[in-house]
Amino acid sequence: MTGYLWTKTKPSAAGWYWFRGSANEPDPFIVQVDEVGHFRWPDGGFQEVTLAKGEWAGPIKLPEE
């Protein structure tokens, strides 16, 4: 994850982001934030970004060719 910094500032744009939460999510994982500000948890549930408690890094840039 070189080049990304963890922040508590929630994403304001759609894209893919790293997320790490409290003790309930011991390892960081990647989520896709949609245009209306929702993302899907690994278990399939959806949540508003504004309600998520944790840290964010991103948006993740696509690799270059």
N, C-alpha and C positions, 0 to 999 in steps of 0.2 A: 504494500500500500504506500509505497514511496510517493511523496508529493501531495499526499492528502493529510489534512489536519482534522482531528476530532473537535467538534464544536457542539454546544447545546442549541445553537441557532437552527431552527427547523427549516427544511427545504421550502423554497417559495416557487420553484419551477419544477416542471415534470422532468423525469429522468431516473437513472439508476443511481442508488446511493448505498454506501455502507451504513449500517446501523448497529449500535451496541447498546443494549438496555441495562437494566438492573440485574440483580442476581438471578432473575428468572431466565435470562438469556446469557449464558456464560461466554459464548463465543460470538464475535461479530458476524453479521450476515448481510447479504445484498438484497435490497428491496427496490421495486419499481414504484415511484411516485407518479400518479396520473395527473391529468390536467386540472382536476377538481380538488387535489390535495389528499387523496387516499392512497394507502399502500396495503399490500397483502402480507400477512404474517406467514411464516413457513408452514403453519398448520392449516392454512387456507382462509382464515378469517381476515376481514378487512377492517381498517381503522383509519381515522382521520390523522394526518400528520400532526395537527395541533394538539392532539390528545396523547401522543406517544411520549413516554418519559425515557430519555436516553440521549445518546450523542450520535451525531451524523457526520459523515465525510463524503464529499462529492460535490457536484455530480461526477460520476465516473465517465471518463472520456473513452470513446471508441478507439481501438488500436489503429495505428497507421498501417497502410499497406506496405 
